[in-house]
Amino acid sequence: MREASFISTKEGKPHLSLLFPYIPLTLRDVMSYTYFTKKDINSIYIQIFFLGYYLSLKNIKHNDIHIDNFLVDILEEKRDLNFIFENRKYILSEQDNIIYLIDFGIAEISENYNQDIFKEWRFFFEKLEELFEIPPLFSTCSSFREIFKYILSFKILKPYYSNMVSLYTDSYNSGIFSIK
């Protein structure tokens, strides 16, 4: 498992940096050479949804959401992704890629969650629907809760049962999802 690492000094002075593995492919790159099945598209939507949902919980407005700011890590072996929505755990089984959001250079803490953060994500979903040439779905929703209802209709996100490995002991955990 590739992990983020911390560097504690720079030129002999305390310095905090996050060093992540190199992931060369953006979502645009992958879209240009890959045929996506309906399941692939649904998986991408689910992962992007949870990125947006997590940022909304933290009141973070990215301010630069577009497909070049999503990296796609193609995994060597399939993995389960675990997510939390409104204190309930869910699992997205046997994924062959993980999507990351990058470039928080102009991100900000938003005081107005409803108008700012969700509007930004809904606008991105509208653009994504155009790129995938699918009918409007998420872009017509008025809340993350409403989008989540559509996600459950995809029938690939399953409830996370207690006999699985704990969400908080997995090898990678961002607070909203983990990789098993």
PyMOL commands that place a pseudoatom at each C-alpha (Angstrom):
pseudoatom trace, name=CA, resn=MET, resi=1, chain=A, elem=C, hetatm=0, pos=[0.000, 0.000, 0.000]
pseudoatom trace, name=CA, resn=ARG, resi=2, chain=A, elem=C, hetatm=0, pos=[1.361, 3.388, -0.941]
pseudoatom trace, name=CA, resn=GLU, resi=3, chain=A, elem=C, hetatm=0, pos=[1.175, 5.796, 1.970]
pseudoatom trace, name=CA, resn=ALA, resi=4, chain=A, elem=C, hetatm=0, pos=[1.601, 9.513, 2.546]
pseudoatom trace, name=CA, resn=SER, resi=5, chain=A, elem=C, hetatm=0, pos=[4.673, 10.408, 4.556]
pseudoatom trace, name=CA, resn=PHE, resi=6, chain=A, elem=C, hetatm=0, pos=[5.674, 13.325, 6.778]
pseudoatom trace, name=CA, resn=ILE, resi=7, chain=A, elem=C, hetatm=0, pos=[8.985, 15.182, 6.573]
pseudoatom trace, name=CA, resn=SER, resi=8, chain=A, elem=C, hetatm=0, pos=[9.881, 16.872, 9.854]
pseudoatom trace, name=CA, resn=THR, resi=9, chain=A, elem=C, hetatm=0, pos=[12.829, 19.101, 8.914]
pseudoatom trace, name=CA, resn=LYS, resi=10, chain=A, elem=C, hetatm=0, pos=[13.802, 21.399, 6.080]
pseudoatom trace, name=CA, resn=GLU, resi=11, chain=A, elem=C, hetatm=0, pos=[17.236, 22.985, 6.186]
pseudoatom trace, name=CA, resn=GLY, resi=12, chain=A, elem=C, hetatm=0, pos=[17.497, 21.999, 9.843]
pseudoatom trace, name=CA, resn=LYS, resi=13, chain=A, elem=C, hetatm=0, pos=[14.256, 23.750, 10.839]
pseudoatom trace, name=CA, resn=PRO, resi=14, chain=A, elem=C, hetatm=0, pos=[10.951, 22.111, 11.743]
pseudoatom trace, name=CA, resn=HIS, resi=15, chain=A, elem=C, hetatm=0, pos=[8.799, 21.839, 8.659]
pseudoatom trace, name=CA, resn=LEU, resi=16, chain=A, elem=C, hetatm=0, pos=[5.668, 19.858, 7.936]
pseudoatom trace, name=CA, resn=SER, resi=17, chain=A, elem=C, hetatm=0, pos=[5.135, 18.509, 4.441]
pseudoatom trace, name=CA, resn=LEU, resi=18, chain=A, elem=C, hetatm=0, pos=[2.957, 15.801, 3.012]
pseudoatom trace, name=CA, resn=LEU, resi=19, chain=A, elem=C, hetatm=0, pos=[4.652, 13.702, 0.402]
pseudoatom trace, name=CA, resn=PHE, resi=20, chain=A, elem=C, hetatm=0, pos=[2.334, 11.538, -1.668]
pseudoatom trace, name=CA, resn=PRO, resi=21, chain=A, elem=C, hetatm=0, pos=[3.093, 8.923, -4.291]
pseudoatom trace, name=CA, resn=TYR, resi=22, chain=A, elem=C, hetatm=0, pos=[3.195, 9.996, -7.899]
pseudoatom trace, name=CA, resn=ILE, resi=23, chain=A, elem=C, hetatm=0, pos=[-0.108, 9.332, -9.643]
pseudoatom trace, name=CA, resn=PRO, resi=24, chain=A, elem=C, hetatm=0, pos=[0.345, 10.315, -13.306]
pseudoatom trace, name=CA, resn=LEU, resi=25, chain=A, elem=C, hetatm=0, pos=[-3.214, 10.005, -14.593]
pseudoatom trace, name=CA, resn=THR, resi=26, chain=A, elem=C, hetatm=0, pos=[-5.929, 12.613, -14.332]
pseudoatom trace, name=CA, resn=LEU, resi=27, chain=A, elem=C, hetatm=0, pos=[-9.571, 11.771, -14.825]
pseudoatom trace, name=CA, resn=ARG, resi=28, chain=A, elem=C, hetatm=0, pos=[-9.324, 13.487, -18.224]
pseudoatom trace, name=CA, resn=ASP, resi=29, chain=A, elem=C, hetatm=0, pos=[-6.423, 11.199, -19.200]
pseudoatom trace, name=CA, resn=VAL, resi=30, chain=A, elem=C, hetatm=0, pos=[-8.333, 8.074, -18.232]
pseudoatom trace, name=CA, resn=MET, resi=31, chain=A, elem=C, hetatm=0, pos=[-11.491, 9.272, -19.992]
pseudoatom trace, name=CA, resn=SER, resi=32, chain=A, elem=C, hetatm=0, pos=[-9.547, 9.823, -23.209]
pseudoatom trace, name=CA, resn=TYR, resi=33, chain=A, elem=C, hetatm=0, pos=[-8.396, 6.215, -23.591]
pseudoatom trace, name=CA, resn=THR, resi=34, chain=A, elem=C, hetatm=0, pos=[-10.785, 4.076, -21.548]
pseudoatom trace, name=CA, resn=TYR, resi=35, chain=A, elem=C, hetatm=0, pos=[-14.213, 2.748, -22.323]
pseudoatom trace, name=CA, resn=PHE, resi=36, chain=A, elem=C, hetatm=0, pos=[-16.325, 2.987, -19.190]
pseudoatom trace, name=CA, resn=THR, resi=37, chain=A, elem=C, hetatm=0, pos=[-19.053, 0.537, -18.352]
pseudoatom trace, name=CA, resn=LYS, resi=38, chain=A, elem=C, hetatm=0, pos=[-22.088, 1.733, -16.410]
pseudoatom trace, name=CA, resn=LYS, resi=39, chain=A, elem=C, hetatm=0, pos=[-20.546, 0.196, -13.276]
pseudoatom trace, name=CA, resn=ASP, resi=40, chain=A, elem=C, hetatm=0, pos=[-17.277, 2.112, -13.887]
pseudoatom trace, name=CA, resn=ILE, resi=41, chain=A, elem=C, hetatm=0, pos=[-19.143, 5.398, -14.263]
pseudoatom trace, name=CA, resn=ASN, resi=42, chain=A, elem=C, hetatm=0, pos=[-21.190, 4.715, -11.141]
pseudoatom trace, name=CA, resn=SER, resi=43, chain=A, elem=C, hetatm=0, pos=[-18.026, 3.932, -9.187]
pseudoatom trace, name=CA, resn=ILE, resi=44, chain=A, elem=C, hetatm=0, pos=[-16.409, 7.186, -10.339]
pseudoatom trace, name=CA, resn=TYR, resi=45, chain=A, elem=C, hetatm=0, pos=[-19.521, 9.135, -9.376]
pseudoatom trace, name=CA, resn=ILE, resi=46, chain=A, elem=C, hetatm=0, pos=[-19.639, 7.495, -5.952]
pseudoatom trace, name=CA, resn=GLN, resi=47, chain=A, elem=C, hetatm=0, pos=[-15.990, 8.223, -5.198]
pseudoatom trace, name=CA, resn=ILE, resi=48, chain=A, elem=C, hetatm=0, pos=[-16.301, 11.838, -6.367]
pseudoatom trace, name=CA, resn=PHE, resi=49, chain=A, elem=C, hetatm=0, pos=[-19.542, 12.231, -4.400]
pseudoatom trace, name=CA, resn=PHE, resi=50, chain=A, elem=C, hetatm=0, pos=[-17.807, 11.180, -1.186]
pseudoatom trace, name=CA, resn=LEU, resi=51, chain=A, elem=C, hetatm=0, pos=[-14.910, 13.561, -1.839]
pseudoatom trace, name=CA, resn=GLY, resi=52, chain=A, elem=C, hetatm=0, pos=[-17.406, 16.408, -2.132]
pseudoatom trace, name=CA, resn=TYR, resi=53, chain=A, elem=C, hetatm=0, pos=[-19.440, 15.231, 0.826]
pseudoatom trace, name=CA, resn=TYR, resi=54, chain=A, elem=C, hetatm=0, pos=[-16.348, 15.026, 3.048]
pseudoatom trace, name=CA, resn=LEU, resi=55, chain=A, elem=C, hetatm=0, pos=[-15.210, 18.516, 2.085]
pseudoatom trace, name=CA, resn=SER, resi=56, chain=A, elem=C, hetatm=0, pos=[-18.707, 19.832, 2.762]
pseudoatom trace, name=CA, resn=LEU, resi=57, chain=A, elem=C, hetatm=0, pos=[-18.609, 18.342, 6.264]
pseudoatom trace, name=CA, resn=LYS, resi=58, chain=A, elem=C, hetatm=0, pos=[-15.408, 20.300, 6.854]
pseudoatom trace, name=CA, resn=ASN, resi=59, chain=A, elem=C, hetatm=0, pos=[-16.880, 23.463, 5.226]
pseudoatom trace, name=CA, resn=ILE, resi=60, chain=A, elem=C, hetatm=0, pos=[-14.096, 23.447, 2.623]
pseudoatom trace, name=CA, resn=LYS, resi=61, chain=A, elem=C, hetatm=0, pos=[-14.820, 25.048, -0.724]
pseudoatom trace, name=CA, resn=HIS, resi=62, chain=A, elem=C, hetatm=0, pos=[-12.257, 23.839, -3.274]
pseudoatom trace, name=CA, resn=ASN, resi=63, chain=A, elem=C, hetatm=0, pos=[-12.826, 26.675, -5.794]
pseudoatom trace, name=CA, resn=ASP, resi=64, chain=A, elem=C, hetatm=0, pos=[-11.133, 24.812, -8.656]
pseudoatom trace, name=CA, resn=ILE, resi=65, chain=A, elem=C, hetatm=0, pos=[-13.018, 21.566, -9.260]
pseudoatom trace, name=CA, resn=HIS, resi=66, chain=A, elem=C, hetatm=0, pos=[-12.492, 20.177, -12.779]
pseudoatom trace, name=CA, resn=ILE, resi=67, chain=A, elem=C, hetatm=0, pos=[-11.500, 16.819, -14.230]
pseudoatom trace, name=CA, resn=ASP, resi=68, chain=A, elem=C, hetatm=0, pos=[-7.797, 17.684, -14.360]
pseudoatom trace, name=CA, resn=ASN, resi=69, chain=A, elem=C, hetatm=0, pos=[-7.798, 18.040, -10.573]
pseudoatom trace, name=CA, resn=PHE, resi=70, chain=A, elem=C, hetatm=0, pos=[-8.912, 14.454, -10.049]
pseudoatom trace, name=CA, resn=LEU, resi=71, chain=A, elem=C, hetatm=0, pos=[-6.154, 11.858, -10.141]
pseudoatom trace, name=CA, resn=VAL, resi=72, chain=A, elem=C, hetatm=0, pos=[-6.930, 8.220, -10.880]
pseudoatom trace, name=CA, resn=ASP, resi=73, chain=A, elem=C, hetatm=0, pos=[-4.742, 5.627, -9.219]
pseudoatom trace, name=CA, resn=ILE, resi=74, chain=A, elem=C, hetatm=0, pos=[-5.036, 2.384, -11.191]
pseudoatom trace, name=CA, resn=LEU, resi=75, chain=A, elem=C, hetatm=0, pos=[-4.599, -0.385, -8.628]
pseudoatom trace, name=CA, resn=GLU, resi=76, chain=A, elem=C, hetatm=0, pos=[-2.610, -3.539, -9.204]
pseudoatom trace, name=CA, resn=GLU, resi=77, chain=A, elem=C, hetatm=0, pos=[-5.210, -5.556, -7.334]
pseudoatom trace, name=CA, resn=LYS, resi=78, chain=A, elem=C, hetatm=0, pos=[-8.827, -4.772, -6.567]
pseudoatom trace, name=CA, resn=ARG, resi=79, chain=A, elem=C, hetatm=0, pos=[-9.667, -3.209, -3.222]
pseudoatom trace, name=CA, resn=ASP, resi=80, chain=A, elem=C, hetatm=0, pos=[-12.727, -2.429, -1.174]
pseudoatom trace, name=CA, resn=LEU, resi=81, chain=A, elem=C, hetatm=0, pos=[-13.414, 1.229, -0.399]
pseudoatom trace, name=CA, resn=ASN, resi=82, chain=A, elem=C, hetatm=0, pos=[-15.314, 2.081, 2.766]
pseudoatom trace, name=CA, resn=PHE, resi=83, chain=A, elem=C, hetatm=0, pos=[-17.344, 5.271, 3.210]
pseudoatom trace, name=CA, resn=ILE, resi=84, chain=A, elem=C, hetatm=0, pos=[-19.440, 6.966, 5.871]
pseudoatom trace, name=CA, resn=PHE, resi=85, chain=A, elem=C, hetatm=0, pos=[-22.637, 8.856, 5.141]
pseudoatom trace, name=CA, resn=GLU, resi=86, chain=A, elem=C, hetatm=0, pos=[-24.605, 10.358, 8.023]
pseudoatom trace, name=CA, resn=ASN, resi=87, chain=A, elem=C, hetatm=0, pos=[-22.918, 8.043, 10.545]
pseudoatom trace, name=CA, resn=ARG, resi=88, chain=A, elem=C, hetatm=0, pos=[-23.642, 4.870, 8.556]
pseudoatom trace, name=CA, resn=LYS, resi=89, chain=A, elem=C, hetatm=0, pos=[-20.869, 2.847, 6.961]
pseudoatom trace, name=CA, resn=TYR, resi=90, chain=A, elem=C, hetatm=0, pos=[-20.928, 1.599, 3.363]
pseudoatom trace, name=CA, resn=ILE, resi=91, chain=A, elem=C, hetatm=0, pos=[-18.583, -0.447, 1.204]
pseudoatom trace, name=CA, resn=LEU, resi=92, chain=A, elem=C, hetatm=0, pos=[-17.782, -0.166, -2.498]
pseudoatom trace, name=CA, resn=SER, resi=93, chain=A, elem=C, hetatm=0, pos=[-16.377, -3.612, -3.281]
pseudoatom trace, name=CA, resn=GLU, resi=94, chain=A, elem=C, hetatm=0, pos=[-13.560, -4.703, -5.572]
pseudoatom trace, name=CA, resn=GLN, resi=95, chain=A, elem=C, hetatm=0, pos=[-12.536, -1.374, -7.044]
pseudoatom trace, name=CA, resn=ASP, resi=96, chain=A, elem=C, hetatm=0, pos=[-9.680, -1.239, -9.518]
pseudoatom trace, name=CA, resn=ASN, resi=97, chain=A, elem=C, hetatm=0, pos=[-9.031, 2.484, -9.117]
pseudoatom trace, name=CA, resn=ILE, resi=98, chain=A, elem=C, hetatm=0, pos=[-9.087, 5.195, -6.490]
pseudoatom trace, name=CA, resn=ILE, resi=99, chain=A, elem=C, hetatm=0, pos=[-9.879, 8.808, -7.284]
pseudoatom trace, name=CA, resn=TYR, resi=100, chain=A, elem=C, hetatm=0, pos=[-8.115, 11.649, -5.485]
pseudoatom trace, name=CA, resn=LEU, resi=101, chain=A, elem=C, hetatm=0, pos=[-8.878, 15.374, -5.538]
pseudoatom trace, name=CA, resn=ILE, resi=102, chain=A, elem=C, hetatm=0, pos=[-5.827, 17.642, -5.732]
pseudoatom trace, name=CA, resn=ASP, resi=103, chain=A, elem=C, hetatm=0, pos=[-4.874, 21.330, -5.991]
pseudoatom trace, name=CA, resn=PHE, resi=104, chain=A, elem=C, hetatm=0, pos=[-6.261, 23.011, -2.913]
pseudoatom trace, name=CA, resn=GLY, resi=105, chain=A, elem=C, hetatm=0, pos=[-4.255, 26.166, -3.696]
pseudoatom trace, name=CA, resn=ILE, resi=106, chain=A, elem=C, hetatm=0, pos=[-7.305, 28.457, -3.732]
pseudoatom trace, name=CA, resn=ALA, resi=107, chain=A, elem=C, hetatm=0, pos=[-9.517, 26.451, -1.382]
pseudoatom trace, name=CA, resn=GLU, resi=108, chain=A, elem=C, hetatm=0, pos=[-11.162, 28.229, 1.511]
pseudoatom trace, name=CA, resn=ILE, resi=109, chain=A, elem=C, hetatm=0, pos=[-13.275, 27.590, 4.563]
pseudoatom trace, name=CA, resn=SER, resi=110, chain=A, elem=C, hetatm=0, pos=[-16.814, 28.519, 3.581]
pseudoatom trace, name=CA, resn=GLU, resi=111, chain=A, elem=C, hetatm=0, pos=[-19.168, 30.258, 5.972]
pseudoatom trace, name=CA, resn=ASN, resi=112, chain=A, elem=C, hetatm=0, pos=[-22.187, 29.547, 3.757]
pseudoatom trace, name=CA, resn=TYR, resi=113, chain=A, elem=C, hetatm=0, pos=[-22.331, 25.765, 3.289]
pseudoatom trace, name=CA, resn=ASN, resi=114, chain=A, elem=C, hetatm=0, pos=[-25.618, 25.494, 1.391]
pseudoatom trace, name=CA, resn=GLN, resi=115, chain=A, elem=C, hetatm=0, pos=[-25.007, 28.172, -1.210]
pseudoatom trace, name=CA, resn=ASP, resi=116, chain=A, elem=C, hetatm=0, pos=[-21.282, 27.786, -1.790]
pseudoatom trace, name=CA, resn=ILE, resi=117, chain=A, elem=C, hetatm=0, pos=[-20.047, 24.244, -1.353]
pseudoatom trace, name=CA, resn=PHE, resi=118, chain=A, elem=C, hetatm=0, pos=[-22.943, 22.207, -2.729]
pseudoatom trace, name=CA, resn=LYS, resi=119, chain=A, elem=C, hetatm=0, pos=[-23.397, 24.606, -5.658]
pseudoatom trace, name=CA, resn=GLU, resi=120, chain=A, elem=C, hetatm=0, pos=[-19.743, 24.094, -6.627]
pseudoatom trace, name=CA, resn=TRP, resi=121, chain=A, elem=C, hetatm=0, pos=[-20.131, 20.303, -6.594]
pseudoatom trace, name=CA, resn=ARG, resi=122, chain=A, elem=C, hetatm=0, pos=[-23.474, 20.331, -8.412]
pseudoatom trace, name=CA, resn=PHE, resi=123, chain=A, elem=C, hetatm=0, pos=[-21.905, 22.448, -11.172]
pseudoatom trace, name=CA, resn=PHE, resi=124, chain=A, elem=C, hetatm=0, pos=[-19.047, 19.932, -11.475]
pseudoatom trace, name=CA, resn=PHE, resi=125, chain=A, elem=C, hetatm=0, pos=[-21.485, 17.006, -11.674]
pseudoatom trace, name=CA, resn=GLU, resi=126, chain=A, elem=C, hetatm=0, pos=[-23.283, 18.827, -14.487]
pseudoatom trace, name=CA, resn=LYS, resi=127, chain=A, elem=C, hetatm=0, pos=[-19.992, 19.054, -16.428]
pseudoatom trace, name=CA, resn=LEU, resi=128, chain=A, elem=C, hetatm=0, pos=[-19.177, 15.415, -15.645]
pseudoatom trace, name=CA, resn=GLU, resi=129, chain=A, elem=C, hetatm=0, pos=[-22.564, 14.295, -16.960]
pseudoatom trace, name=CA, resn=GLU, resi=130, chain=A, elem=C, hetatm=0, pos=[-21.841, 16.156, -20.201]
pseudoatom trace, name=CA, resn=LEU, resi=131, chain=A, elem=C, hetatm=0, pos=[-18.404, 14.529, -20.514]
pseudoatom trace, name=CA, resn=PHE, resi=132, chain=A, elem=C, hetatm=0, pos=[-19.789, 11.041, -19.892]
pseudoatom trace, name=CA, resn=GLU, resi=133, chain=A, elem=C, hetatm=0, pos=[-22.730, 11.846, -22.175]
pseudoatom trace, name=CA, resn=ILE, resi=134, chain=A, elem=C, hetatm=0, pos=[-25.274, 10.639, -19.668]
pseudoatom trace, name=CA, resn=PRO, resi=135, chain=A, elem=C, hetatm=0, pos=[-28.622, 12.198, -18.713]
pseudoatom trace, name=CA, resn=PRO, resi=136, chain=A, elem=C, hetatm=0, pos=[-28.619, 14.726, -15.857]
pseudoatom trace, name=CA, resn=LEU, resi=137, chain=A, elem=C, hetatm=0, pos=[-28.802, 12.994, -12.517]
pseudoatom trace, name=CA, resn=PHE, resi=138, chain=A, elem=C, hetatm=0, pos=[-26.675, 14.485, -9.729]
pseudoatom trace, name=CA, resn=SER, resi=139, chain=A, elem=C, hetatm=0, pos=[-26.756, 17.974, -11.260]
pseudoatom trace, name=CA, resn=THR, resi=140, chain=A, elem=C, hetatm=0, pos=[-30.528, 18.101, -10.736]
pseudoatom trace, name=CA, resn=CYS, resi=141, chain=A, elem=C, hetatm=0, pos=[-30.267, 17.411, -6.997]
pseudoatom trace, name=CA, resn=SER, resi=142, chain=A, elem=C, hetatm=0, pos=[-30.508, 20.044, -4.292]
pseudoatom trace, name=CA, resn=SER, resi=143, chain=A, elem=C, hetatm=0, pos=[-28.463, 18.357, -1.531]
pseudoatom trace, name=CA, resn=PHE, resi=144, chain=A, elem=C, hetatm=0, pos=[-25.867, 15.683, -0.859]
pseudoatom trace, name=CA, resn=ARG, resi=145, chain=A, elem=C, hetatm=0, pos=[-28.619, 13.640, 0.818]
pseudoatom trace, name=CA, resn=GLU, resi=146, chain=A, elem=C, hetatm=0, pos=[-30.655, 13.689, -2.397]
pseudoatom trace, name=CA, resn=ILE, resi=147, chain=A, elem=C, hetatm=0, pos=[-27.609, 12.597, -4.420]
pseudoatom trace, name=CA, resn=PHE, resi=148, chain=A, elem=C, hetatm=0, pos=[-26.984, 9.791, -1.945]
pseudoatom trace, name=CA, resn=LYS, resi=149, chain=A, elem=C, hetatm=0, pos=[-30.477, 8.415, -2.616]
pseudoatom trace, name=CA, resn=TYR, resi=150, chain=A, elem=C, hetatm=0, pos=[-29.515, 8.108, -6.301]
pseudoatom trace, name=CA, resn=ILE, resi=151, chain=A, elem=C, hetatm=0, pos=[-26.229, 6.456, -5.346]
pseudoatom trace, name=CA, resn=LEU, resi=152, chain=A, elem=C, hetatm=0, pos=[-28.080, 3.768, -3.401]
pseudoatom trace, name=CA, resn=SER, resi=153, chain=A, elem=C, hetatm=0, pos=[-30.185, 3.094, -6.507]
pseudoatom trace, name=CA, resn=PHE, resi=154, chain=A, elem=C, hetatm=0, pos=[-26.970, 2.087, -8.358]
pseudoatom trace, name=CA, resn=LYS, resi=155, chain=A, elem=C, hetatm=0, pos=[-26.950, -1.000, -6.095]
pseudoatom trace, name=CA, resn=ILE, resi=156, chain=A, elem=C, hetatm=0, pos=[-23.143, -1.206, -5.914]
pseudoatom trace, name=CA, resn=LEU, resi=157, chain=A, elem=C, hetatm=0, pos=[-22.675, 0.613, -2.589]
pseudoatom trace, name=CA, resn=LYS, resi=158, chain=A, elem=C, hetatm=0, pos=[-23.524, -1.840, 0.177]
pseudoatom trace, name=CA, resn=PRO, resi=159, chain=A, elem=C, hetatm=0, pos=[-24.090, -1.402, 3.926]
pseudoatom trace, name=CA, resn=TYR, resi=160, chain=A, elem=C, hetatm=0, pos=[-20.920, -1.986, 5.926]
pseudoatom trace, name=CA, resn=TYR, resi=161, chain=A, elem=C, hetatm=0, pos=[-21.447, -4.776, 8.463]
pseudoatom trace, name=CA, resn=SER, resi=162, chain=A, elem=C, hetatm=0, pos=[-19.642, -5.116, 11.784]
pseudoatom trace, name=CA, resn=ASN, resi=163, chain=A, elem=C, hetatm=0, pos=[-17.931, -8.419, 10.910]
pseudoatom trace, name=CA, resn=MET, resi=164, chain=A, elem=C, hetatm=0, pos=[-15.680, -6.548, 8.451]
pseudoatom trace, name=CA, resn=VAL, resi=165, chain=A, elem=C, hetatm=0, pos=[-12.389, -4.947, 9.455]
pseudoatom trace, name=CA, resn=SER, resi=166, chain=A, elem=C, hetatm=0, pos=[-12.963, -1.760, 11.433]
pseudoatom trace, name=CA, resn=LEU, resi=167, chain=A, elem=C, hetatm=0, pos=[-13.009, 1.434, 9.402]
pseudoatom trace, name=CA, resn=TYR, resi=168, chain=A, elem=C, hetatm=0, pos=[-10.523, 2.973, 11.811]
pseudoatom trace, name=CA, resn=THR, resi=169, chain=A, elem=C, hetatm=0, pos=[-7.908, 0.220, 11.664]
pseudoatom trace, name=CA, resn=ASP, resi=170, chain=A, elem=C, hetatm=0, pos=[-7.566, -0.043, 7.901]
pseudoatom trace, name=CA, resn=SER, resi=171, chain=A, elem=C, hetatm=0, pos=[-4.295, 0.876, 6.250]
pseudoatom trace, name=CA, resn=TYR, resi=172, chain=A, elem=C, hetatm=0, pos=[-5.496, 4.218, 4.852]
pseudoatom trace, name=CA, resn=ASN, resi=173, chain=A, elem=C, hetatm=0, pos=[-8.140, 6.426, 6.416]
pseudoatom trace, name=CA, resn=SER, resi=174, chain=A, elem=C, hetatm=0, pos=[-9.114, 9.967, 5.463]
pseudoatom trace, name=CA, resn=GLY, resi=175, chain=A, elem=C, hetatm=0, pos=[-11.947, 10.168, 7.970]
pseudoatom trace, name=CA, resn=ILE, resi=176, chain=A, elem=C, hetatm=0, pos=[-14.664, 9.561, 5.399]
pseudoatom trace, name=CA, resn=PHE, resi=177, chain=A, elem=C, hetatm=0, pos=[-13.316, 6.554, 3.546]
pseudoatom trace, name=CA, resn=SER, resi=178, chain=A, elem=C, hetatm=0, pos=[-10.692, 3.909, 3.919]
pseudoatom trace, name=CA, resn=ILE, resi=179, chain=A, elem=C, hetatm=0, pos=[-9.069, 1.240, 1.820]
pseudoatom trace, name=CA, resn=LYS, resi=180, chain=A, elem=C, hetatm=0, pos=[-9.180, -2.374, 2.937]
for i in range(1, 180): cmd.bond("trace and resi %d" % i, "trace and resi %d" % (i + 1))
show_as sticks, trace
zoom trace
